[in-house]
Amino acid sequence: MIVCETPRLRLRHLTPHDAAFILDLLNDQEFIRNIGDRGVRTLDDATRYIQRTVMNGYRKLGFGLYLLELKRDAVPIGVCGLLKREYLADVDVGFALSESFRGKGYAFEAAGAVMRHGQEMLGLRRIVAITSPANHASIKLLRRLGLRFERTLRAPDVDRETSLFTPRGTDFAVDGSIPGANDEEADTAESGDAETR
């Protein structure tokens, strides 16, 4: 099911047919460094991850992580979506891109679309993000989305501090026409932890 589109991208529900892509993405070194090791090592592991973590979120919450693909040829390039974590009061936006698709503005484009979808279609008034304090590229991207650093927190089962970013005002700055939106950016594997816990 297609959730939303941008001029270059399509975001759709993940299915077990996406297991090979998810296996590669979750074992990318940037993903492991910035988000964490999910212990997904086989196609069966990836299928279970999609079914138990991602698809379960669709059923329970009506949203979750979506497959991010190029609109022109349906090539999968990452994941992006909305997550509800027990330790956060608000829904947060998270994303992870494959290495060869970073630095092209895709993460900004996708995260902005997902945040608009959350606000306009799901009625979410406030969307936040989390990231590693060392993930400078994601911090820059979150600021471009209209989020600001609020505080550091300790997420369960994460052995490092996590930075919480929250909206500056009542509106998200997620319009793709923002000056600099098409500048090359260092999209990394994370704005936040791309998995529910």
Wavefront OBJ file of the C-alpha trace (Angstrom):
o trace
v 0.000 0.000 0.000
v 1.362 3.408 -1.002
v 1.353 5.867 1.902
v 2.692 9.017 0.257
v 4.796 10.250 -2.644
v 7.170 13.092 -3.417
v 8.455 14.225 -6.812
v 11.207 11.576 -6.673
v 10.088 9.063 -4.076
v 7.343 6.665 -3.070
v 6.766 5.409 0.468
v 4.819 2.182 0.830
v 4.130 -0.527 3.385
v 6.898 -3.061 3.846
v 5.987 -6.688 3.121
v 7.870 -9.986 3.547
v 8.845 -9.654 -0.145
v 11.210 -6.847 0.962
v 13.230 -9.166 3.215
v 16.385 -9.216 1.047
v 16.581 -5.430 1.006
v 15.931 -5.184 4.757
v 18.621 -7.796 5.418
v 21.174 -5.662 3.563
v 20.037 -2.378 5.142
v 20.073 -3.639 8.733
v 23.599 -4.999 8.269
v 24.990 -1.785 6.773
v 27.833 -0.564 9.007
v 26.386 2.962 9.283
v 23.040 1.504 10.349
v 24.712 -0.610 13.009
v 26.890 2.291 14.224
v 24.131 4.942 14.327
v 21.047 2.874 15.102
v 22.152 -0.487 16.410
v 22.555 -4.131 15.611
v 19.152 -5.758 15.208
v 20.580 -9.274 15.026
v 19.049 -9.829 11.586
v 21.435 -12.206 9.790
v 19.319 -14.291 7.414
v 16.379 -13.844 5.058
v 14.210 -15.627 7.617
v 15.343 -13.149 10.295
v 14.501 -10.245 7.976
v 11.075 -11.693 7.204
v 10.345 -12.087 10.919
v 11.570 -8.517 11.563
v 9.145 -7.177 8.944
v 6.233 -9.261 10.215
v 6.741 -8.854 13.965
v 8.132 -5.343 14.193
v 6.977 -3.390 11.159
v 3.693 -4.988 10.086
v 2.614 -5.338 13.699
v 2.976 -1.554 14.010
v 0.722 -1.026 10.994
v -1.950 -3.200 12.612
v -1.706 -1.715 16.104
v -1.064 1.953 15.339
v -1.980 2.519 11.722
v 1.559 3.678 10.907
v 5.174 2.577 11.090
v 8.269 2.315 8.936
v 7.716 2.398 5.186
v 9.853 1.215 2.317
v 11.386 4.181 0.534
v 11.766 3.633 -3.209
v 12.595 5.707 -6.252
v 9.425 6.609 -8.092
v 10.962 6.269 -11.558
v 11.951 2.588 -11.278
v 10.767 1.320 -7.848
v 14.343 0.681 -6.663
v 14.331 0.424 -2.842
v 16.710 2.908 -1.231
v 15.814 2.855 2.457
v 13.098 3.099 5.061
v 11.353 6.099 6.566
v 8.362 6.363 8.814
v 6.709 7.210 12.091
v 7.353 5.266 15.282
v 5.766 5.185 18.718
v 8.187 4.193 21.424
v 7.194 3.411 24.988
v 9.821 5.759 26.404
v 8.749 8.791 24.328
v 5.534 10.735 24.858
v 5.331 11.653 21.165
v 5.551 9.855 17.836
v 8.971 10.236 16.213
v 10.217 10.224 12.643
v 13.001 7.811 11.711
v 14.823 6.894 8.533
v 17.694 4.830 7.182
v 19.124 4.914 3.663
v 21.372 2.514 1.780
v 24.894 3.850 1.384
v 24.744 4.587 -2.352
v 21.654 6.792 -1.915
v 22.928 9.045 0.869
v 23.890 12.634 0.184
v 21.211 13.192 -2.475
v 18.512 14.852 -0.368
v 16.304 11.766 -0.246
v 16.161 11.583 3.558
v 15.016 15.195 3.837
v 12.422 14.698 1.111
v 11.071 11.473 2.631
v 11.069 12.650 6.251
v 9.258 15.847 5.279
v 6.614 13.858 3.401
v 6.151 11.445 6.295
v 5.812 14.282 8.786
v 3.219 16.021 6.576
v 1.356 12.708 6.278
v 1.390 12.309 10.046
v 0.096 15.800 10.587
v -2.490 15.968 7.799
v -3.725 12.375 7.531
v -3.129 10.972 11.018
v -3.856 14.131 13.007
v -0.525 14.127 14.841
v 0.058 17.582 16.274
v 3.639 16.965 17.379
v 6.324 14.758 15.834
v 9.790 14.492 17.358
v 13.028 12.723 16.441
v 15.912 11.031 18.209
v 19.489 10.569 17.078
v 22.959 9.807 18.320
v 24.708 12.989 19.522
v 27.597 12.077 17.195
v 25.419 11.832 14.086
v 26.058 15.380 12.840
v 24.531 14.836 9.398
v 21.235 13.715 10.895
v 21.272 16.589 13.372
v 21.678 19.013 10.466
v 18.791 17.355 8.638
v 16.531 17.467 11.701
v 17.186 21.187 12.033
v 16.233 21.669 8.385
v 12.967 19.873 9.176
v 12.210 22.476 11.842
v 13.245 20.433 14.877
v 15.575 21.625 17.631
v 17.611 19.871 20.283
v 15.651 19.651 23.517
v 17.543 17.279 25.782
v 19.593 14.141 26.104
v 17.938 10.944 27.265
v 18.852 7.338 27.857
v 16.800 4.966 25.729
v 16.235 1.425 27.039
v 18.707 -1.155 25.757
v 20.957 1.484 24.163
v 24.438 1.857 25.606
v 24.834 5.504 24.620
v 23.011 8.754 25.187
v 20.354 9.785 22.682
v 19.476 13.331 21.637
v 15.798 14.299 21.498
v 14.739 16.879 18.894
v 11.327 18.555 19.086
v 9.389 21.061 16.936
v 10.345 24.712 17.309
v 6.781 25.908 16.980
v 3.387 24.616 16.016
v 4.192 23.921 12.366
v 6.723 21.633 10.762
v 9.181 23.145 8.306
v 8.826 20.278 5.872
v 8.113 22.073 2.603
v 10.409 20.684 -0.097
v 10.864 24.229 -1.392
v 12.832 25.314 1.670
v 16.035 27.052 0.501
v 18.789 24.483 0.374
v 16.395 21.526 0.286
v 18.036 20.193 -2.866
v 21.591 20.844 -1.714
v 23.682 17.743 -1.310
v 23.314 16.555 2.221
v 25.084 13.838 4.119
v 22.076 11.599 4.686
v 23.221 8.930 7.069
v 21.609 5.822 8.368
v 19.601 7.553 11.016
v 17.503 10.448 12.140
v 16.305 8.287 14.888
v 16.326 4.661 15.682
v 14.420 3.144 12.791
v 12.651 0.477 14.801
v 10.016 0.262 17.472
v 11.075 -1.171 20.789
l 1 2 3 4 5 6 7 8 9 10 11 12 13 14 15 16 17 18 19 20 21 22 23 24 25 26 27 28 29 30 31 32 33 34 35 36 37 38 39 40 41 42 43 44 45 46 47 48 49 50 51 52 53 54 55 56 57 58 59 60 61 62 63 64 65 66 67 68 69 70 71 72 73 74 75 76 77 78 79 80 81 82 83 84 85 86 87 88 89 90 91 92 93 94 95 96 97 98 99 100 101 102 103 104 105 106 107 108 109 110 111 112 113 114 115 116 117 118 119 120 121 122 123 124 125 126 127 128 129 130 131 132 133 134 135 136 137 138 139 140 141 142 143 144 145 146 147 148 149 150 151 152 153 154 155 156 157 158 159 160 161 162 163 164 165 166 167 168 169 170 171 172 173 174 175 176 177 178 179 180 181 182 183 184 185 186 187 188 189 190 191 192 193 194 195 196 197
